[in-house]
Amino acid sequence: MLVLAQISDLHLDGGARATERAERVMERLRALPRPVDALLVTGDIADHGEEAEYKEAARLLFTDAPWPVLTCPGNHDRRTPFRTALLGEPAASASEAPVNSAHRVGGAEVLLLDSSVPGHDHGLLDGTTYAWLEDRLDALGGRTPVLLALHHHPAPVHHPRLDTAWPLREPHRLRALVERRPEIAGLIVGHAHTPAATTFAGRPLVVGPGVVSTLRLPWEGEGLVDLDAPAGFALHVLDDEGRLTSHFRVV
């Protein structure tokens, strides 16, 4: 059995509010009696993509972490400072290529996909990312359960602004891949600032809550987000039968 904690949309901006909310969530996770197997951070870690914001994120996420920390960018992130200030890659080798990564956690493979489009808020998985993903899956030979993680939602969350302006574009490409790959046990995303669960290509699709704010759905009132709602995180359990179960907590 594999247990992943997920946080998303910290939007660290150098201000006290975003930092305090992120610190409280991390304190709650660190206080768990049994450490999770990994911490998954699904994008919009920085609010402006600035180096100082990623240095703060590195302090919050990586310092004395009792688990592996797995990250992917969101639409507010910028790839070069993400690589250098958060992941610690040498500046000389940093590039604007998609930040995709693969991690073996327990008996499963967690593949993080960069759905960000530099300069835009919508998402898209480019040809480089699809080729990388196909190669990774081929290398696993269909014998290892796989979780896909990315920032943007490929299925509607039933908010008109998010679903029309800021979704993952061309979701049919991802759907076709998932349908061909039975080893993919589920997909985990962020971006929408709301805990949600649905299906995509016949697999579980789980949206993690936002740390900095919570989305207001059309029937919940005016304004895009609720800044007074508590921060949240998710706990994802992948059991020995390949079943993905998700639990949500508020802090």
C-alpha positions as CSV (number, residue, x, y, z in Angstrom):
1,M,0.0,0.0,0.0
2,L,1.2,3.5,-1.0
3,V,0.2,6.7,0.8
4,L,0.9,10.1,-0.9
5,A,0.1,13.4,0.6
6,Q,-0.8,16.1,-1.9
7,I,-0.6,19.9,-1.6
8,S,-1.2,22.3,-4.4
9,D,-1.4,26.0,-5.2
10,L,0.6,27.5,-2.4
11,H,1.1,30.8,-4.5
12,L,4.0,31.9,-2.3
13,D,4.5,35.6,-2.9
14,G,6.8,36.8,-0.1
15,G,3.8,37.8,1.9
16,A,3.0,36.6,5.4
17,R,-0.5,35.2,4.6
18,A,0.6,32.6,1.9
19,T,3.6,31.6,4.0
20,E,1.6,31.1,7.2
21,R,-1.0,28.9,5.5
22,A,1.7,26.8,3.8
23,E,3.6,26.5,7.1
24,R,0.4,25.3,8.9
25,V,-0.2,22.6,6.3
26,M,3.4,21.4,6.5
27,E,3.3,21.3,10.3
28,R,0.1,19.1,10.1
29,L,1.8,16.7,7.7
30,R,5.0,16.5,9.7
31,A,2.9,15.7,12.8
32,L,1.3,12.6,11.3
33,P,2.1,9.6,13.5
34,R,3.1,7.7,10.4
35,P,5.0,9.5,7.7
36,V,3.5,9.4,4.2
37,D,5.5,7.7,1.5
38,A,6.0,10.9,-0.5
39,L,4.7,14.5,-0.7
40,L,3.2,15.5,-4.1
41,V,3.1,19.2,-4.9
42,T,1.0,19.9,-8.0
43,G,2.0,23.3,-9.1
44,D,1.6,27.0,-8.6
45,I,4.2,26.8,-5.9
46,A,5.3,30.4,-6.6
47,D,2.8,33.2,-7.3
48,H,5.1,35.2,-9.7
49,G,7.7,32.6,-10.5
50,E,10.5,34.6,-8.8
51,E,13.7,33.1,-7.5
52,A,13.0,34.4,-3.9
53,E,9.6,32.6,-3.9
54,Y,11.2,29.3,-4.8
55,K,13.9,29.7,-2.2
56,E,11.1,30.1,0.4
57,A,9.3,27.1,-1.1
58,A,12.5,25.0,-0.8
59,R,12.8,26.0,2.8
60,L,9.2,25.0,3.5
61,L,9.1,21.8,1.5
62,F,12.5,20.3,1.6
63,T,14.1,21.3,4.9
64,D,14.4,18.1,7.0
65,A,11.6,16.5,4.9
66,P,10.9,13.0,6.2
67,W,9.7,11.9,2.8
68,P,10.5,12.5,-0.9
69,V,9.1,15.7,-2.2
70,L,7.8,15.4,-5.8
71,T,6.9,18.6,-7.7
72,C,5.6,19.8,-11.0
73,P,5.0,23.3,-12.3
74,G,1.7,25.2,-12.7
75,N,0.8,28.2,-14.7
76,H,2.2,30.7,-12.2
77,D,5.5,28.9,-12.1
78,R,8.5,29.7,-14.4
79,R,10.6,26.8,-15.5
80,T,14.2,28.2,-15.2
81,P,13.9,29.5,-11.6
82,F,11.8,26.4,-10.7
83,R,14.8,24.3,-11.7
84,T,17.5,26.4,-10.1
85,A,16.0,27.8,-7.0
86,L,13.6,25.0,-6.0
87,L,15.2,21.9,-7.4
88,G,18.8,23.1,-7.1
89,E,19.8,22.4,-10.6
90,P,22.9,24.3,-11.9
91,A,22.1,27.5,-13.6
92,A,24.3,26.6,-16.6
93,S,22.2,23.5,-17.3
94,A,18.8,24.9,-16.6
95,S,16.5,25.2,-19.6
96,E,12.9,26.1,-20.6
97,A,12.1,22.5,-21.6
98,P,9.1,20.9,-19.8
99,V,9.9,19.9,-16.2
100,N,8.8,16.2,-16.3
101,S,10.0,13.7,-13.8
102,A,9.6,10.1,-12.8
103,H,9.8,8.7,-9.2
104,R,9.5,5.1,-7.9
105,V,7.6,5.3,-4.6
106,G,7.1,1.9,-3.0
107,G,5.9,-0.4,-5.7
108,A,4.4,2.3,-7.9
109,E,5.7,4.8,-10.4
110,V,4.7,8.4,-10.0
111,L,5.1,10.4,-13.3
112,L,4.8,14.2,-13.0
113,L,4.0,16.0,-16.2
114,D,4.6,19.7,-16.9
115,S,1.3,21.1,-18.3
116,S,2.4,24.7,-18.0
117,V,2.5,26.9,-21.1
118,P,5.0,29.8,-20.6
119,G,3.2,33.1,-20.6
120,H,-0.3,31.6,-20.4
121,D,-2.7,30.3,-17.8
122,H,-4.2,27.4,-19.7
123,G,-2.5,24.0,-19.8
124,L,-1.1,21.8,-22.6
125,L,1.0,18.7,-22.7
126,D,3.4,19.2,-25.6
127,G,4.9,16.6,-28.0
128,T,8.1,16.4,-25.9
129,T,6.1,15.5,-22.8
130,Y,4.0,12.9,-24.6
131,A,7.1,11.3,-26.1
132,W,8.7,11.2,-22.7
133,L,5.6,9.7,-21.1
134,E,5.3,7.0,-23.7
135,D,9.0,6.1,-23.3
136,R,8.6,5.9,-19.5
137,L,5.6,3.7,-19.7
138,D,7.2,1.4,-22.3
139,A,10.2,1.0,-20.1
140,L,8.0,-0.1,-17.2
141,G,6.5,-2.8,-19.5
142,G,3.0,-2.5,-18.1
143,R,4.0,-4.4,-14.9
144,T,4.1,-1.4,-12.5
145,P,1.1,0.6,-11.3
146,V,1.4,4.2,-12.4
147,L,0.0,7.5,-11.1
148,L,0.0,10.6,-13.3
149,A,0.3,14.0,-11.7
150,L,0.0,17.4,-13.4
151,H,-1.3,20.8,-12.6
152,H,-4.2,21.5,-15.0
153,H,-7.5,19.6,-15.0
154,P,-8.3,17.5,-18.2
155,A,-12.0,17.2,-17.2
156,P,-14.6,19.8,-16.2
157,V,-14.7,21.0,-12.6
158,H,-18.0,22.8,-13.4
159,H,-16.8,26.4,-13.0
160,P,-17.3,28.3,-16.2
161,R,-14.1,30.4,-16.0
162,L,-11.8,27.5,-15.2
163,D,-13.4,25.1,-17.7
164,T,-13.3,27.6,-20.6
165,A,-10.2,29.7,-20.0
166,W,-7.8,27.7,-18.0
167,P,-8.2,23.9,-18.5
168,L,-5.9,21.4,-20.0
169,R,-6.3,21.9,-23.7
170,E,-6.5,19.0,-26.1
171,P,-7.5,16.5,-23.4
172,H,-8.4,14.0,-26.1
173,R,-4.7,13.2,-26.5
174,L,-4.2,12.4,-22.9
175,R,-7.5,10.4,-22.9
176,A,-6.4,8.3,-25.8
177,L,-3.1,7.5,-24.0
178,V,-4.7,6.6,-20.7
179,E,-7.2,4.4,-22.4
180,R,-4.4,2.4,-24.0
181,R,-2.4,2.0,-20.8
182,P,-4.3,-0.1,-18.2
183,E,-1.3,0.3,-15.8
184,I,-2.3,3.9,-15.1
185,A,-4.3,3.7,-11.9
186,G,-5.4,7.3,-11.7
187,L,-4.6,11.0,-12.3
188,I,-3.9,13.7,-9.6
189,V,-4.1,17.4,-10.4
190,G,-4.3,20.8,-8.8
191,H,-5.1,24.2,-10.3
192,A,-8.8,24.4,-9.4
193,H,-8.3,25.2,-5.7
194,T,-11.1,22.8,-4.8
195,P,-11.1,19.2,-3.5
196,A,-12.9,17.2,-6.1
197,A,-13.2,13.7,-7.6
198,T,-14.4,12.5,-10.9
199,T,-13.3,10.1,-13.7
200,F,-11.2,10.6,-16.8
201,A,-10.8,7.9,-19.5
202,G,-12.4,5.5,-17.1
203,R,-9.8,6.2,-14.3
204,P,-10.1,8.2,-11.1
205,L,-9.2,11.9,-11.5
206,V,-8.7,13.7,-8.2
207,V,-8.3,17.4,-7.8
208,G,-6.4,18.5,-4.7
209,P,-7.5,21.4,-2.6
210,G,-5.7,24.7,-2.7
211,V,-3.5,25.9,0.2
212,V,-3.8,29.6,-0.5
213,S,-7.5,29.8,-1.2
214,T,-10.6,27.8,-2.2
215,L,-12.6,28.1,-5.4
216,R,-16.1,29.5,-5.2
217,L,-18.4,27.4,-7.4
218,P,-21.2,29.4,-9.2
219,W,-23.8,28.4,-6.6
220,E,-21.6,29.5,-3.7
221,G,-21.6,33.2,-4.3
222,E,-19.7,36.0,-6.0
223,G,-15.9,36.2,-6.4
224,L,-13.6,33.6,-7.9
225,V,-12.0,32.4,-4.6
226,D,-12.8,32.3,-0.9
227,L,-9.7,33.6,1.0
228,D,-11.3,32.8,4.4
229,A,-11.8,29.1,3.7
230,P,-9.2,26.9,5.5
231,A,-6.2,25.5,3.7
232,G,-6.4,21.8,2.7
233,F,-4.5,18.8,1.6
234,A,-5.2,15.3,0.3
235,L,-4.1,11.8,1.2
236,H,-4.1,9.4,-1.7
237,V,-3.9,5.6,-1.0
238,L,-3.0,3.2,-3.8
239,D,-3.7,-0.2,-2.5
240,D,-2.2,-3.6,-3.5
241,E,-5.1,-4.1,-6.0
242,G,-4.3,-0.9,-7.8
243,R,-7.3,0.9,-6.4
244,L,-6.9,4.7,-5.7
245,T,-8.7,6.1,-2.7
246,S,-8.5,9.8,-1.7
247,H,-9.2,11.6,1.5
248,F,-9.3,15.3,2.1
249,R,-8.4,17.3,5.2
250,V,-8.6,21.0,6.1
251,V,-6.1,22.8,8.3
